[in-house]
Amino acid sequence: MFYIKQRIIINAPLEKINAWTEPKRWSQWRVNYVGPNEIEGDGGIGTVIDGILYIMGVPYQVREKIVEYTKTEETVYLRTSAGENETGSAITLSVKANGTEVTTESVKRLDDIDPSRRPLVEKIFANNMRCSLENLKIICENI
């Protein structure tokens, strides 16, 4: 299991970024993510999102459930769980003086990955997260 956390400042209002981080728009900015193939729920707590994440050309079915969601005028927090294996992700949007800070965190299990390839896959996951945040920044600052 490994943990990734990355941050970026986006020069756009929290509400605009929040609209782009809704599950139905994930594939428009998340690198190597296809979907969602199906969304069960209204986007709030309990919503289940099915998609596919490609790593090195191999598709991995991803089924995430929103387990926590809070929203205020200055912060949005969304956490998902991908089953009982302690994996999942979170995204936090926080208003700052110089824009909106977007923080993503992810915990992944790599039990089904050949142990000799795990360090490579971890680097690819981290790079995908960094590139995904850059994509979100480009979209939110230019649309």
ZIZI-V99627 format. One line per field, one symbol per residue. ss: DSSP state (~ for helix, > for strand, _ for the rest). phi: phi as a letter, one per 30 degrees, with the letter a starting at -180 (. if undefined). psi: psi as a letter, one per 30 degrees, with the letter a starting at -180 (. if undefined). A space follows every 10 residues. Layout:
# ZIZI-V99627
ss=???
phi=???
psi=???
This chain:
# ZIZI-V99627
ss=_>>>>>>>>> ___~~~~~~~ __~~~~~~__ __>>>>>>>> _______>>> >>>>>__>>> >>>>>>>>>> >___>>>>>> >______>>> >>>>>>__>> >>>>>>>>__ ____~~~~~~ ~~~~~~~~~~ ~~~~~~~~~~ ~~_
phi=.bbbbbbacc dadedddedd cdedceddbd dicckddabc kcjcejdccc abccbhicdb dbbcbdcaab bbdcbbbbbc bcjdciclbb bbcbdbdckc dcccbbcbcb edceedceed deddeddddd dddddddedd dbc
psi=klkkkllkkk illeeeeeef gkefgefffk kgkkakekkj agfakfkkkk akkkjhfkkk kkjkkjfkkk kaffkkkkkl khaggglalk kkkkklegak kkkkkkkkkh egkkeffeee eeeeeeeeee eeeeeeeeef ff.
